[in-house]
Amino acid sequence: VELLSGAVAPAPLKDIVQRVSSPVMLIASNAPDERRIDQRFRRVIGTSASMWYVPDAGHTQAFEVHRAAYRARVLGFLGRALGMTGGR
């Protein structure tokens, strides 16, 4: 991020998770410990966090493996987070 834009990379989520108050959608893959870590983040963030576990996809691969489900979940999350009727 810093190299391409000049902006400093944000702090790692693990360092700021206790300060998160906005709605968050965590997507956990089958990567080692990712589900456990995301479950912990979800507990720390509280009710504004949701989590989707995608056991048959690698890290950042949920979109590639489940395009329709990814689209539906992300648009639904954004719709709810933005207060839009029907999640769209």
N, C-alpha and C positions, 0 to 999 in steps of 0.2 A: 504494500500500500504506500509506504513512505517513498520508495524508489520511483513509482509511477506517478503519484499525485502530489508528493510533497507533504501530504498529511501524515501525521504520526499514527501508527496502527493503534486500534483501541486496546484497552486493557483486556486480558483474558477473562472470560466469563466467570471462571472460578474465583477470581479476585474481586468481582463486583456483584456477584449474584445476590447477595443480601440487600443490595440497594435497588434492585429491579422492582418497579411498581407498574410498569406497562404490561399489557397482555403479551404473552410469549408462547410461541408454539415450538416445542422441542421435537426434533425428529431423530429418533435413535435407530441406529443400524445394528448389524451383527458384529461390528468392530469390537475388539476386546474391551470390556468394561464400559462401553458407551451407554448401554441401557442403564446400568447401575448408576453411572455418573449423572445421566439425565434425570433419573428418578430422584436423585438427591437434589439436583437443581430445582426440580418441580416442587419438592417439599419445602425448600428454602424460600422460593418465590411465593408459593401459596396458591390461592384460588385463581389468580390471573394467569397461571401457567397451565398449558395442556401438553400432552406428550403423545406422539404416535410412534409406536415401535414397529419397525419394518425388518423382520428377522432375515428375510431373503435378499437384502440389499446391503452392499458395502457402504462405507462412509460416504456421504453426499451422493449416493446412487439411487435414492428412493424415486426421484423423478424419472430416471432412465428405466427402472424396473416396473414402476406402477404409475404411468403418466396420468391416467384418468383419475385414479384415487388421489394422487398427489394434488392434481388440479382441484378436485372437489374439496379436499381437506383444507388446502391453503386458502382457497377462495372463501370457504365457509368460515374459517378462522378470521380472516381479514374482515369479512362482512360483519361478524359478531363484534370484533374489536372496534370497528368503525361505526357500529350501531346501525348498520344497513339491514333492512328487512330481507329475510330469506337468505342471508349470507352472501348476497351478490351485490 
